[in-house]
Amino acid sequence: MINGLIREARPKQWAKNLLVFAAPGAAGELSNWPSLWRAVAAFVAFCMVSSGTYYWNDIHDVDADRHHPKKRSRPIAAGIVPIGVAKVVGTALLLGGVGLSFAITWKLAVVTAGYAVLTTSYSTVLKHVAVVDLVAVATGFVLRAIGGAVATDVRMSSWFVLVTSFGSLFIVTGKRYAELREYGDHAGAARSSLDDYTLGFLRIVLSVGVGATLLSYCIWAFETKEVSGSNGPFYELSIIPMATALLRYTLILEQGHGAAPEEIFLADRTLQVLGALWILVFGLGVYVG
């Protein structure tokens, strides 16, 4: 059962919670031990809360998952983890994550609690409403970034919030786009909201998302350089790997992939190189100037 409990927590999804390091990292605060440990603790708190919501999502969807070709192998649906045990563990993870957040700062506790409410609402209601489901999932990513900022007491630029918001919308829409292409006429059976989407509509949203993300990032990069007083070209140069990564991911979507974004990032070497290059160039701007 232990293996089932771990699988149900979906540790692969914890990579999404790395967004908590975005705001303090961009502000150069991760080199300070107090900020670093607070960011790490916020990451752990979000991992606990997100895993708790996965438990309750699968408890709620257990009957539907048992008739799904892929989801029926999930530990709760497969009977590996009894529903009673899942309820106890899921609740403990939710309360533990919010409790850890409160130990850091009450502001982070508010954010993680809000994230738990949002994801629970998504699992029960919002995921069935087209467009609203996109915004709800994207908001979850934004809350992660906000959580890292409030945990380390870092001010978030308005343009940083827009980059996170539109970037999240782009990724989430890409996932729906890939799912619709993959499942075709049976898409509604896999995800009810897909019945309301068309490939043409999702392409429009993808175009808006990628364009708004790139524009917001460009303005944020120049704003960050001005605020920091940097004399180097690193913030501007970071636009190149960012733009290339966005275009690369768009190509991957058009090739019929992207239904599992975390797997794409773990498998595509080009995206990994671009990500490392972006971290290097932006890091030089933050720590070298």
CYANA upper distance limits for C-alpha pairs under 8 A (distance plus 0.5 A):
  1 MET  CA      5 LEU  CA      6.69
  1 MET  CA     80 ILE  CA      6.72
  1 MET  CA     81 VAL  CA      6.71
  2 ILE  CA      6 ILE  CA      6.81
  3 ASN  CA      7 ARG  CA      6.68
  4 GLY  CA      8 GLU  CA      6.51
  4 GLY  CA     75 PRO  CA      5.86
  4 GLY  CA     80 ILE  CA      6.62
  4 GLY  CA     81 VAL  CA      6.67
  5 LEU  CA      9 ALA  CA      6.90
  5 LEU  CA     75 PRO  CA      7.89
  5 LEU  CA     81 VAL  CA      7.17
  5 LEU  CA     86 ALA  CA      8.49
  6 ILE  CA     10 ARG  CA      7.38
  6 ILE  CA     11 PRO  CA      7.87
  7 ARG  CA     11 PRO  CA      7.59
  7 ARG  CA     74 ARG  CA      8.38
  7 ARG  CA     75 PRO  CA      7.58
  8 GLU  CA     51 SER  CA      8.13
  8 GLU  CA     54 TYR  CA      7.66
  8 GLU  CA     55 TYR  CA      6.98
  8 GLU  CA     74 ARG  CA      7.41
  8 GLU  CA     75 PRO  CA      6.53
  8 GLU  CA     76 ILE  CA      7.97
  9 ALA  CA     51 SER  CA      5.09
  9 ALA  CA     52 GLY  CA      7.67
  9 ALA  CA     54 TYR  CA      7.07
  9 ALA  CA     55 TYR  CA      7.34
 10 ARG  CA     14 TRP  CA      7.86
 10 ARG  CA     51 SER  CA      7.09
 10 ARG  CA     54 TYR  CA      8.10
 11 PRO  CA     15 ALA  CA      8.43
 11 PRO  CA     51 SER  CA      8.38
 12 LYS  CA    262 GLU  CA      8.04
 13 GLN  CA     17 ASN  CA      8.35
 13 GLN  CA    262 GLU  CA      7.70
 14 TRP  CA     18 LEU  CA      7.90
 14 TRP  CA     47 CYS  CA      6.23
 14 TRP  CA     50 SER  CA      8.47
 15 ALA  CA    262 GLU  CA      8.09
 16 LYS  CA    141 PHE  CA      8.04
 17 ASN  CA     43 PHE  CA      6.51
 17 ASN  CA     46 PHE  CA      6.88
 17 ASN  CA     47 CYS  CA      7.12
 17 ASN  CA    141 PHE  CA      8.49
 17 ASN  CA    144 ARG  CA      6.81
 18 LEU  CA     22 ALA  CA      7.95
 18 LEU  CA     43 PHE  CA      7.21
 19 LEU  CA    141 PHE  CA      7.87
 19 LEU  CA    144 ARG  CA      6.29
 19 LEU  CA    145 ALA  CA      5.65
 19 LEU  CA    148 GLY  CA      7.88
 20 VAL  CA     24 PRO  CA      8.43
 20 VAL  CA     39 ALA  CA      7.09
 20 VAL  CA     42 ALA  CA      7.44
 20 VAL  CA     43 PHE  CA      6.65
 20 VAL  CA    144 ARG  CA      5.81
 20 VAL  CA    145 ALA  CA      5.24
 20 VAL  CA    146 ILE  CA      7.70
 20 VAL  CA    147 GLY  CA      6.51
 20 VAL  CA    148 GLY  CA      4.41
 20 VAL  CA    149 ALA  CA      7.69
 21 PHE  CA     25 GLY  CA      6.08
 21 PHE  CA     30 LEU  CA      8.49
 21 PHE  CA     39 ALA  CA      6.69
 21 PHE  CA     43 PHE  CA      8.42
 21 PHE  CA    145 ALA  CA      7.84
 21 PHE  CA    148 GLY  CA      6.30
 22 ALA  CA     26 ALA  CA      6.51
 22 ALA  CA    145 ALA  CA      6.86
 22 ALA  CA    148 GLY  CA      7.66
 23 ALA  CA     27 ALA  CA      6.74
 23 ALA  CA    145 ALA  CA      7.04
 23 ALA  CA    146 ILE  CA      8.27
 23 ALA  CA    148 GLY  CA      6.84
 23 ALA  CA    149 ALA  CA      5.91
 23 ALA  CA    154 VAL  CA      7.35
 23 ALA  CA    156 MET  CA      7.20
 24 PRO  CA     28 GLY  CA      6.68
 24 PRO  CA     29 GLU  CA      5.53
 24 PRO  CA     30 LEU  CA      6.55
 24 PRO  CA     35 SER  CA      8.03
 24 PRO  CA     39 ALA  CA      8.20
 24 PRO  CA    148 GLY  CA      7.27
 24 PRO  CA    149 ALA  CA      6.66
 24 PRO  CA    152 THR  CA      7.09
 24 PRO  CA    154 VAL  CA      6.69
 25 GLY  CA     29 GLU  CA      6.38
 25 GLY  CA     30 LEU  CA      6.02
 26 ALA  CA    282 PHE  CA      8.46
 26 ALA  CA    283 GLY  CA      8.39
 26 ALA  CA    286 VAL  CA      7.32
 27 ALA  CA    154 VAL  CA      7.80
 27 ALA  CA    286 VAL  CA      7.59
 28 GLY  CA    286 VAL  CA      6.28
 28 GLY  CA    287 TYR  CA      7.27
 29 GLU  CA     35 SER  CA      6.51
 29 GLU  CA     36 LEU  CA      7.69
 29 GLU  CA    152 THR  CA      8.43
 30 LEU  CA     35 SER  CA      6.44
 30 LEU  CA     36 LEU  CA      5.34
 31 SER  CA     35 SER  CA      8.31
 31 SER  CA     36 LEU  CA      7.38
 32 ASN  CA     36 LEU  CA      6.53
 33 TRP  CA     37 TRP  CA      6.59
 34 PRO  CA     38 ARG  CA      6.80
 35 SER  CA     39 ALA  CA      6.61
 35 SER  CA    151 ALA  CA      8.39
 35 SER  CA    152 THR  CA      5.64
 36 LEU  CA     40 VAL  CA      6.67
 36 LEU  CA    152 THR  CA      8.43
 37 TRP  CA     41 ALA  CA      6.51
 38 ARG  CA     42 ALA  CA      6.59
 38 ARG  CA    104 ILE  CA      7.30
 38 ARG  CA    151 ALA  CA      6.43
 38 ARG  CA    152 THR  CA      6.60
 39 ALA  CA     43 PHE  CA      6.67
 39 ALA  CA    148 GLY  CA      6.33
 39 ALA  CA    151 ALA  CA      6.82
 39 ALA  CA    152 THR  CA      6.93
 40 VAL  CA     44 VAL  CA      6.81
 41 ALA  CA     45 ALA  CA      6.63
 41 ALA  CA    100 LEU  CA      8.07
 41 ALA  CA    101 SER  CA      8.17
 41 ALA  CA    104 ILE  CA      8.28
 42 ALA  CA     46 PHE  CA      6.69
 42 ALA  CA    100 LEU  CA      8.50
 42 ALA  CA    101 SER  CA      6.95
 42 ALA  CA    104 ILE  CA      8.44
 42 ALA  CA    108 LEU  CA      8.19
 42 ALA  CA    147 GLY  CA      7.47
 42 ALA  CA    148 GLY  CA      6.92
 42 ALA  CA    151 ALA  CA      7.10
 43 PHE  CA     47 CYS  CA      6.70
 43 PHE  CA    148 GLY  CA      8.28
 44 VAL  CA     48 MET  CA      6.73
 44 VAL  CA     97 GLY  CA      8.04
 45 ALA  CA     49 VAL  CA      6.73
 45 ALA  CA     96 GLY  CA      8.14
 45 ALA  CA     97 GLY  CA      4.81
 45 ALA  CA     98 VAL  CA      7.25
 45 ALA  CA    100 LEU  CA      6.52
 45 ALA  CA    101 SER  CA      6.55
 45 ALA  CA    112 THR  CA      8.22
 46 PHE  CA     50 SER  CA      6.33
 46 PHE  CA     97 GLY  CA      6.98
 46 PHE  CA    112 THR  CA      7.20
 46 PHE  CA    144 ARG  CA      7.95
 47 CYS  CA     51 SER  CA      6.50
 47 CYS  CA     97 GLY  CA      8.16
 48 MET  CA     52 GLY  CA      6.62
 48 MET  CA     93 LEU  CA      5.62
 48 MET  CA     94 LEU  CA      6.87
 48 MET  CA     96 GLY  CA      7.54
 48 MET  CA     97 GLY  CA      5.53
 49 VAL  CA     53 THR  CA      6.80
 49 VAL  CA     93 LEU  CA      6.35
 49 VAL  CA     94 LEU  CA      5.11
 49 VAL  CA     95 LEU  CA      8.19
 49 VAL  CA     96 GLY  CA      8.19
 49 VAL  CA     97 GLY  CA      5.59
 49 VAL  CA     98 VAL  CA      7.60
 49 VAL  CA    112 THR  CA      7.68
 49 VAL  CA    116 ALA  CA      6.98
 50 SER  CA     54 TYR  CA      6.80
 50 SER  CA     94 LEU  CA      8.25
 50 SER  CA    116 ALA  CA      7.80
 51 SER  CA     55 TYR  CA      6.86
 51 SER  CA     90 GLY  CA      7.80
 51 SER  CA     93 LEU  CA      7.41
 51 SER  CA     94 LEU  CA      8.37
 52 GLY  CA     56 TRP  CA      7.01
 52 GLY  CA     89 VAL  CA      7.87
 52 GLY  CA     90 GLY  CA      4.73
 52 GLY  CA     91 THR  CA      6.86
 52 GLY  CA     92 ALA  CA      8.00
 52 GLY  CA     93 LEU  CA      5.41
 52 GLY  CA     94 LEU  CA      5.52
 53 THR  CA     57 ASN  CA      6.41
 53 THR  CA     90 GLY  CA      7.37
 53 THR  CA     94 LEU  CA      7.68
 53 THR  CA    116 ALA  CA      7.18
 53 THR  CA    119 THR  CA      7.09
 53 THR  CA    120 THR  CA      6.84
 54 TYR  CA     58 ASP  CA      6.68
 54 TYR  CA     90 GLY  CA      8.32
 55 TYR  CA     59 ILE  CA      6.70
 55 TYR  CA     86 ALA  CA      6.84
 55 TYR  CA     87 LYS  CA      7.83
 55 TYR  CA     89 VAL  CA      8.33
 55 TYR  CA     90 GLY  CA      5.67
 56 TRP  CA     60 HIS  CA      6.58
 56 TRP  CA     86 ALA  CA      8.26
 56 TRP  CA     87 LYS  CA      7.47
 56 TRP  CA     90 GLY  CA      6.71
 56 TRP  CA    120 THR  CA      8.15
 57 ASN  CA     61 ASP  CA      6.68
 57 ASN  CA    120 THR  CA      7.65
 57 ASN  CA    123 SER  CA      6.04
 57 ASN  CA    124 THR  CA      8.17
 58 ASP  CA     62 VAL  CA      5.98
 58 ASP  CA     65 ASP  CA      8.20
 58 ASP  CA     76 ILE  CA      7.22
 58 ASP  CA     77 ALA  CA      7.92
 59 ILE  CA     76 ILE  CA      7.45
 59 ILE  CA     83 ILE  CA      7.16
 59 ILE  CA     86 ALA  CA      7.92
 59 ILE  CA     87 LYS  CA      8.11
 60 HIS  CA    123 SER  CA      8.36
 60 HIS  CA    124 THR  CA      7.98
 61 ASP  CA     65 ASP  CA      6.42
 62 VAL  CA     66 ARG  CA      6.76
 62 VAL  CA     76 ILE  CA      7.34
 62 VAL  CA     77 ALA  CA      5.67
 63 ASP  CA     67 HIS  CA      7.57
 63 ASP  CA     77 ALA  CA      7.77
 64 ALA  CA     68 HIS  CA      7.07
 65 ASP  CA     71 LYS  CA      5.54
 65 ASP  CA     72 ARG  CA      5.47
 65 ASP  CA     74 ARG  CA      8.38
 65 ASP  CA     77 ALA  CA      6.51
 66 ARG  CA     71 LYS  CA      7.38
 66 ARG  CA     72 ARG  CA      4.83
 66 ARG  CA     73 SER  CA      8.36
 66 ARG  CA     77 ALA  CA      5.90
 66 ARG  CA     78 ALA  CA      7.60
 67 HIS  CA     71 LYS  CA      8.46
 67 HIS  CA     72 ARG  CA      6.85
 68 HIS  CA     72 ARG  CA      5.96
 68 HIS  CA    190 ALA  CA      7.77
 71 LYS  CA     77 ALA  CA      7.96
 72 ARG  CA     77 ALA  CA      5.89
 72 ARG  CA     78 ALA  CA      6.41
 73 SER  CA     77 ALA  CA      7.03
 73 SER  CA     78 ALA  CA      5.91
 74 ARG  CA     78 ALA  CA      6.33
 75 PRO  CA     79 GLY  CA      6.57
 75 PRO  CA     80 ILE  CA      5.38
 75 PRO  CA     81 VAL  CA      5.97
 76 ILE  CA     80 ILE  CA      6.47
 76 ILE  CA     81 VAL  CA      5.43
 76 ILE  CA     82 PRO  CA      6.88
 76 ILE  CA     83 ILE  CA      7.05
 76 ILE  CA     86 ALA  CA      7.91
 81 VAL  CA     85 VAL  CA      7.20
 81 VAL  CA     86 ALA  CA      6.90
 82 PRO  CA     86 ALA  CA      6.69
 83 ILE  CA     87 LYS  CA      6.65
 84 GLY  CA     88 VAL  CA      7.05
 85 VAL  CA     89 VAL  CA      6.69
 86 ALA  CA     90 GLY  CA      6.26
 87 LYS  CA     91 THR  CA      6.50
 88 VAL  CA     92 ALA  CA      6.60
 89 VAL  CA     93 LEU  CA      6.64
 90 GLY  CA     94 LEU  CA      6.82
 91 THR  CA     95 LEU  CA      6.65
 92 ALA  CA     96 GLY  CA      6.22
 93 LEU  CA     97 GLY  CA      6.42
 94 LEU  CA     98 VAL  CA      6.85
 94 LEU  CA    116 ALA  CA      7.91
 95 LEU  CA     99 GLY  CA      6.40
 96 GLY  CA    100 LEU  CA      6.55
 97 GLY  CA    101 SER  CA      6.73
 97 GLY  CA    112 THR  CA      8.07
 98 VAL  CA    102 PHE  CA      6.71
 98 VAL  CA    109 ALA  CA      5.88
 98 VAL  CA    112 THR  CA      6.49
 98 VAL  CA    113 ALA  CA      6.64
 99 GLY  CA    103 ALA  CA      6.89
 99 GLY  CA    109 ALA  CA      7.67
100 LEU  CA    104 ILE  CA      7.20
100 LEU  CA    109 ALA  CA      8.36
101 SER  CA    105 THR  CA      6.80
101 SER  CA    106 TRP  CA      7.58
101 SER  CA    108 LEU  CA      5.89
101 SER  CA    109 ALA  CA      5.14
101 SER  CA    112 THR  CA      7.63
102 PHE  CA    106 TRP  CA      5.30
102 PHE  CA    107 LYS  CA      8.09
102 PHE  CA    108 LEU  CA      7.04
102 PHE  CA    109 ALA  CA      5.20
104 ILE  CA    108 LEU  CA      7.65
104 ILE  CA    151 ALA  CA      7.22
105 THR  CA    109 ALA  CA      7.11
105 THR  CA    150 VAL  CA      8.46
105 THR  CA    151 ALA  CA      7.04
106 TRP  CA    110 VAL  CA      6.80
107 LYS  CA    111 VAL  CA      6.95
107 LYS  CA    150 VAL  CA      6.82
107 LYS  CA    151 ALA  CA      7.99
108 LEU  CA    112 THR  CA      6.63
108 LEU  CA    147 GLY  CA      6.08
108 LEU  CA    150 VAL  CA      6.49
108 LEU  CA    151 ALA  CA      6.29
109 ALA  CA    113 ALA  CA      6.42
110 VAL  CA    114 GLY  CA      6.48
111 VAL  CA    115 TYR  CA      6.59
111 VAL  CA    143 LEU  CA      7.02
111 VAL  CA    146 ILE  CA      8.02
111 VAL  CA    147 GLY  CA      6.49
112 THR  CA    116 ALA  CA      6.67
112 THR  CA    143 LEU  CA      8.28
112 THR  CA    147 GLY  CA      7.71
113 ALA  CA    117 VAL  CA      6.75
114 GLY  CA    118 LEU  CA      6.55
115 TYR  CA    119 THR  CA      6.59
115 TYR  CA    140 GLY  CA      6.71
115 TYR  CA    143 LEU  CA      7.09
116 ALA  CA    120 THR  CA      6.52
117 VAL  CA    121 SER  CA      6.52
118 LEU  CA    122 TYR  CA      6.56
118 LEU  CA    136 ALA  CA      7.65
118 LEU  CA    140 GLY  CA      7.82
119 THR  CA    123 SER  CA      6.64
119 THR  CA    136 ALA  CA      8.36
119 THR  CA    137 VAL  CA      8.28
119 THR  CA    140 GLY  CA      7.86
120 THR  CA    124 THR  CA      6.84
121 SER  CA    125 VAL  CA      6.15
121 SER  CA    126 LEU  CA      6.56
122 TYR  CA    126 LEU  CA      4.77
122 TYR  CA    127 LYS  CA      5.59
122 TYR  CA    133 ASP  CA      7.56
122 TYR  CA    136 ALA  CA      7.31
122 TYR  CA    137 VAL  CA      8.33
123 SER  CA    127 LYS  CA      6.62
125 VAL  CA    129 VAL  CA      7.92
126 LEU  CA    132 VAL  CA      6.85
126 LEU  CA    133 ASP  CA      5.95
126 LEU  CA    136 ALA  CA      7.77
127 LYS  CA    132 VAL  CA      7.93
127 LYS  CA    133 ASP  CA      5.21
127 LYS  CA    192 SER  CA      8.38
127 LYS  CA    193 SER  CA      7.25
128 HIS  CA    133 ASP  CA      7.46
128 HIS  CA    191 ARG  CA      8.31
128 HIS  CA    192 SER  CA      6.23
128 HIS  CA    193 SER  CA      5.46
129 VAL  CA    133 ASP  CA      6.33
129 VAL  CA    193 SER  CA      6.31
130 ALA  CA    134 LEU  CA      7.86
130 ALA  CA    193 SER  CA      5.58
130 ALA  CA    194 LEU  CA      7.88
130 ALA  CA    196 ASP  CA      6.74
130 ALA  CA    197 TYR  CA      7.66
131 VAL  CA    135 VAL  CA      6.95
132 VAL  CA    136 ALA  CA      6.51
133 ASP  CA    137 VAL  CA      6.78
133 ASP  CA    193 SER  CA      8.34
134 LEU  CA    138 ALA  CA      6.67
134 LEU  CA    169 LEU  CA      7.17
134 LEU  CA    172 VAL  CA      6.69
134 LEU  CA    173 THR  CA      6.97
135 VAL  CA    139 THR  CA      6.46
135 VAL  CA    169 LEU  CA      7.32
136 ALA  CA    140 GLY  CA      6.98
137 VAL  CA    141 PHE  CA      7.39
137 VAL  CA    168 SER  CA      8.49
137 VAL  CA    169 LEU  CA      8.48
137 VAL  CA    172 VAL  CA      7.40
138 ALA  CA    142 VAL  CA      7.05
138 ALA  CA    165 SER  CA      7.03
138 ALA  CA    168 SER  CA      5.33
138 ALA  CA    169 LEU  CA      5.66
138 ALA  CA    172 VAL  CA      7.00
139 THR  CA    143 LEU  CA      6.66
139 THR  CA    165 SER  CA      7.55
139 THR  CA    168 SER  CA      8.23
140 GLY  CA    144 ARG  CA      7.00
141 PHE  CA    145 ALA  CA      7.15
141 PHE  CA    164 THR  CA      7.98
141 PHE  CA    165 SER  CA      8.16
141 PHE  CA    168 SER  CA      6.76
142 VAL  CA    146 ILE  CA      6.72
142 VAL  CA    161 VAL  CA      7.82
142 VAL  CA    164 THR  CA      6.46
142 VAL  CA    165 SER  CA      6.42
142 VAL  CA    168 SER  CA      7.94
143 LEU  CA    147 GLY  CA      6.41
144 ARG  CA    148 GLY  CA      7.00
145 ALA  CA    149 ALA  CA      6.98
145 ALA  CA    164 THR  CA      8.09
146 ILE  CA    150 VAL  CA      6.72
146 ILE  CA    156 MET  CA      8.27
147 GLY  CA    151 ALA  CA      6.49
148 GLY  CA    152 THR  CA      6.85
149 ALA  CA    153 ASP  CA      6.25
149 ALA  CA    154 VAL  CA      5.34
149 ALA  CA    155 ARG  CA      7.14
149 ALA  CA    156 MET  CA      7.20
150 VAL  CA    154 VAL  CA      6.80
150 VAL  CA    155 ARG  CA      8.47
156 MET  CA    160 PHE  CA      6.97
156 MET  CA    161 VAL  CA      7.40
157 SER  CA    161 VAL  CA      6.96
157 SER  CA    220 TRP  CA      8.29
158 SER  CA    162 LEU  CA      6.88
159 TRP  CA    163 VAL  CA      6.63
159 TRP  CA    216 SER  CA      6.36
159 TRP  CA    217 TYR  CA      7.69
159 TRP  CA    219 ILE  CA      7.50
159 TRP  CA    220 TRP  CA      5.71
160 PHE  CA    164 THR  CA      6.75
160 PHE  CA    216 SER  CA      8.09
160 PHE  CA    217 TYR  CA      7.84
160 PHE  CA    220 TRP  CA      6.67
161 VAL  CA    165 SER  CA      6.52
162 LEU  CA    166 PHE  CA      6.46
162 LEU  CA    213 THR  CA      7.84
162 LEU  CA    216 SER  CA      6.74
163 VAL  CA    167 GLY  CA      6.21
163 VAL  CA    212 ALA  CA      8.23
163 VAL  CA    213 THR  CA      5.65
163 VAL  CA    214 LEU  CA      8.16
163 VAL  CA    216 SER  CA      5.87
163 VAL  CA    217 TYR  CA      6.13
163 VAL  CA    220 TRP  CA      8.48
164 THR  CA    168 SER  CA      6.42
164 THR  CA    213 THR  CA      8.26
165 SER  CA    169 LEU  CA      6.75
166 PHE  CA    170 PHE  CA      6.59
166 PHE  CA    209 GLY  CA      5.80
166 PHE  CA    210 VAL  CA      7.83
166 PHE  CA    212 ALA  CA      6.69
166 PHE  CA    213 THR  CA      5.63
167 GLY  CA    171 ILE  CA      6.88
167 GLY  CA    209 GLY  CA      7.02
167 GLY  CA    210 VAL  CA      7.43
167 GLY  CA    213 THR  CA      5.79
168 SER  CA    172 VAL  CA      6.60
169 LEU  CA    173 THR  CA      6.41
169 LEU  CA    209 GLY  CA      6.60
170 PHE  CA    174 GLY  CA      6.55
170 PHE  CA    205 VAL  CA      8.04
170 PHE  CA    206 LEU  CA      6.07
170 PHE  CA    209 GLY  CA      5.16
170 PHE  CA    210 VAL  CA      6.45
171 ILE  CA    175 LYS  CA      6.84
171 ILE  CA    261 PRO  CA      7.90
172 VAL  CA    176 ARG  CA      7.03
173 THR  CA    177 TYR  CA      6.54
173 THR  CA    202 LEU  CA      7.10
173 THR  CA    205 VAL  CA      7.52
173 THR  CA    206 LEU  CA      6.80
174 GLY  CA    178 ALA  CA      6.58
174 GLY  CA    202 LEU  CA      8.35
174 GLY  CA    206 LEU  CA      7.22
174 GLY  CA    250 THR  CA      8.47
174 GLY  CA    253 LEU  CA      7.00
174 GLY  CA    258 GLY  CA      6.91
174 GLY  CA    259 ALA  CA      7.97
175 LYS  CA    179 GLU  CA      6.65
175 LYS  CA    258 GLY  CA      5.97
175 LYS  CA    259 ALA  CA      5.08
175 LYS  CA    260 ALA  CA      7.14
175 LYS  CA    261 PRO  CA      7.29
176 ARG  CA    180 LEU  CA      6.58
176 ARG  CA    194 LEU  CA      7.87
176 ARG  CA    202 LEU  CA      8.31
176 ARG  CA    259 ALA  CA      7.41
177 TYR  CA    181 ARG  CA      6.83
177 TYR  CA    199 LEU  CA      7.01
177 TYR  CA    202 LEU  CA      6.56
177 TYR  CA    203 ARG  CA      8.14
177 TYR  CA    253 LEU  CA      8.10
177 TYR  CA    259 ALA  CA      8.20
178 ALA  CA    182 GLU  CA      6.52
178 ALA  CA    253 LEU  CA      6.80
178 ALA  CA    256 GLY  CA      6.47
178 ALA  CA    257 HIS  CA      6.31
178 ALA  CA    258 GLY  CA      5.89
178 ALA  CA    259 ALA  CA      5.37
179 GLU  CA    183 TYR  CA      6.49
179 GLU  CA    187 ALA  CA      7.63
179 GLU  CA    258 GLY  CA      8.38
179 GLU  CA    259 ALA  CA      5.77
180 LEU  CA    184 GLY  CA      6.10
180 LEU  CA    187 ALA  CA      6.22
180 LEU  CA    194 LEU  CA      7.00
180 LEU  CA    198 THR  CA      8.41
180 LEU  CA    199 LEU  CA      7.76
181 ARG  CA    199 LEU  CA      8.16
181 ARG  CA    256 GLY  CA      7.30
182 GLU  CA    187 ALA  CA      8.35
182 GLU  CA    256 GLY  CA      7.70
183 TYR  CA    187 ALA  CA      5.13
183 TYR  CA    190 ALA  CA      8.10
186 HIS  CA    190 ALA  CA      7.57
187 ALA  CA    191 ARG  CA      6.73
187 ALA  CA    192 SER  CA      8.02
187 ALA  CA    194 LEU  CA      6.32
187 ALA  CA    195 ASP  CA      7.08
188 GLY  CA    192 SER  CA      4.95
188 GLY  CA    193 SER  CA      7.16
188 GLY  CA    194 LEU  CA      5.78
188 GLY  CA    195 ASP  CA      5.36
191 ARG  CA    195 ASP  CA      8.38
193 SER  CA    197 TYR  CA      7.62
194 LEU  CA    198 THR  CA      8.47
197 TYR  CA    201 PHE  CA      7.23
197 TYR  CA    202 LEU  CA      7.56
198 THR  CA    202 LEU  CA      6.88
199 LEU  CA    203 ARG  CA      6.57
200 GLY  CA    204 ILE  CA      6.95
201 PHE  CA    205 VAL  CA      6.96
202 LEU  CA    206 LEU  CA      6.52
203 ARG  CA    207 SER  CA      6.62
204 ILE  CA    208 VAL  CA      6.76
205 VAL  CA    209 GLY  CA      6.44
206 LEU  CA    210 VAL  CA      6.54
207 SER  CA    211 GLY  CA      6.48
208 VAL  CA    212 ALA  CA      6.38
209 GLY  CA    213 THR  CA      6.46
210 VAL  CA    214 LEU  CA      6.66
210 VAL  CA    246 LEU  CA      7.27
211 GLY  CA    215 LEU  CA      6.65
212 ALA  CA    216 SER  CA      6.40
213 THR  CA    217 TYR  CA      6.50
214 LEU  CA    218 CYS  CA      6.66
214 LEU  CA    242 MET  CA      8.27
214 LEU  CA    243 ALA  CA      6.95
215 LEU  CA    219 ILE  CA      6.90
216 SER  CA    220 TRP  CA      6.54
217 TYR  CA    221 ALA  CA      6.44
217 TYR  CA    239 ILE  CA      7.90
218 CYS  CA    222 PHE  CA      6.90
218 CYS  CA    236 GLU  CA      8.10
218 CYS  CA    239 ILE  CA      6.88
219 ILE  CA    223 GLU  CA      6.51
220 TRP  CA    224 THR  CA      6.39
221 ALA  CA    225 LYS  CA      6.80
221 ALA  CA    235 TYR  CA      5.92
221 ALA  CA    236 GLU  CA      6.69
221 ALA  CA    238 SER  CA      8.37
221 ALA  CA    239 ILE  CA      8.05
222 PHE  CA    226 GLU  CA      6.80
222 PHE  CA    235 TYR  CA      7.36
222 PHE  CA    236 GLU  CA      7.09
223 GLU  CA    227 VAL  CA      6.67
224 THR  CA    228 SER  CA      6.46
224 THR  CA    235 TYR  CA      8.02
225 LYS  CA    229 GLY  CA      6.46
225 LYS  CA    230 SER  CA      5.97
225 LYS  CA    231 ASN  CA      8.48
225 LYS  CA    235 TYR  CA      6.72
225 LYS  CA    285 GLY  CA      8.44
226 GLU  CA    230 SER  CA      7.39
229 GLY  CA    289 GLY  CA      8.44
230 SER  CA    285 GLY  CA      7.66
230 SER  CA    289 GLY  CA      5.17
231 ASN  CA    289 GLY  CA      6.58
232 GLY  CA    285 GLY  CA      7.37
232 GLY  CA    289 GLY  CA      5.89
233 PRO  CA    237 LEU  CA      6.62
233 PRO  CA    285 GLY  CA      8.05
234 PHE  CA    238 SER  CA      6.58
234 PHE  CA    281 VAL  CA      6.15
234 PHE  CA    282 PHE  CA      6.57
234 PHE  CA    284 LEU  CA      6.87
234 PHE  CA    285 GLY  CA      5.35
234 PHE  CA    289 GLY  CA      7.99
235 TYR  CA    239 ILE  CA      7.76
235 TYR  CA    281 VAL  CA      7.80
235 TYR  CA    282 PHE  CA      6.27
235 TYR  CA    285 GLY  CA      6.09
236 GLU  CA    240 ILE  CA      8.47
237 LEU  CA    241 PRO  CA      8.40
237 LEU  CA    281 VAL  CA      7.50
238 SER  CA    242 MET  CA      6.92
238 SER  CA    278 TRP  CA      6.15
238 SER  CA    281 VAL  CA      6.14
238 SER  CA    282 PHE  CA      6.17
239 ILE  CA    243 ALA  CA      6.43
240 ILE  CA    244 THR  CA      6.62
241 PRO  CA    245 ALA  CA      6.46
241 PRO  CA    274 LEU  CA      5.97
241 PRO  CA    275 GLY  CA      7.79
241 PRO  CA    277 LEU  CA      7.14
241 PRO  CA    278 TRP  CA      6.04
242 MET  CA    246 LEU  CA      6.82
242 MET  CA    274 LEU  CA      7.96
242 MET  CA    275 GLY  CA      8.32
242 MET  CA    278 TRP  CA      7.09
243 ALA  CA    247 LEU  CA      6.78
244 THR  CA    248 ARG  CA      6.46
244 THR  CA    274 LEU  CA      8.00
245 ALA  CA    249 TYR  CA      6.59
245 ALA  CA    271 LEU  CA      6.53
245 ALA  CA    274 LEU  CA      6.65
245 ALA  CA    275 GLY  CA      8.00
246 LEU  CA    250 THR  CA      6.74
247 LEU  CA    251 LEU  CA      6.76
248 ARG  CA    252 ILE  CA      6.87
248 ARG  CA    271 LEU  CA      7.75
249 TYR  CA    253 LEU  CA      6.82
249 TYR  CA    271 LEU  CA      8.25
250 THR  CA    254 GLU  CA      6.87
251 LEU  CA    255 GLN  CA      6.74
252 ILE  CA    256 GLY  CA      7.22
252 ILE  CA    257 HIS  CA      6.17
252 ILE  CA    258 GLY  CA      7.27
253 LEU  CA    257 HIS  CA      5.53
253 LEU  CA    258 GLY  CA      5.96
257 HIS  CA    264 ILE  CA      8.32
258 GLY  CA    264 ILE  CA      6.91
260 ALA  CA    264 ILE  CA      7.10
261 PRO  CA    265 PHE  CA      6.85
262 GLU  CA    266 LEU  CA      6.77
263 GLU  CA    267 ALA  CA      6.52
264 ILE  CA    268 ASP  CA      6.23
265 PHE  CA    269 ARG  CA      8.48
265 PHE  CA    271 LEU  CA      6.90
265 PHE  CA    272 GLN  CA      7.19
266 LEU  CA    272 GLN  CA      8.03
268 ASP  CA    272 GLN  CA      6.96
269 ARG  CA    273 VAL  CA      6.64
270 THR  CA    274 LEU  CA      6.65
271 LEU  CA    275 GLY  CA      6.49
272 GLN  CA    276 ALA  CA      6.65
273 VAL  CA    277 LEU  CA      6.53
274 LEU  CA    278 TRP  CA      6.55
275 GLY  CA    279 ILE  CA      6.75
276 ALA  CA    280 LEU  CA      6.66
277 LEU  CA    281 VAL  CA      6.62
278 TRP  CA    282 PHE  CA      6.38
279 ILE  CA    283 GLY  CA      6.11
280 LEU  CA    284 LEU  CA      6.67
281 VAL  CA    285 GLY  CA      7.04
282 PHE  CA    286 VAL  CA      6.86
283 GLY  CA    287 TYR  CA      6.48
283 GLY  CA    288 VAL  CA      8.23
284 LEU  CA    288 VAL  CA      5.47
284 LEU  CA    289 GLY  CA      6.91
285 GLY  CA    289 GLY  CA      5.06
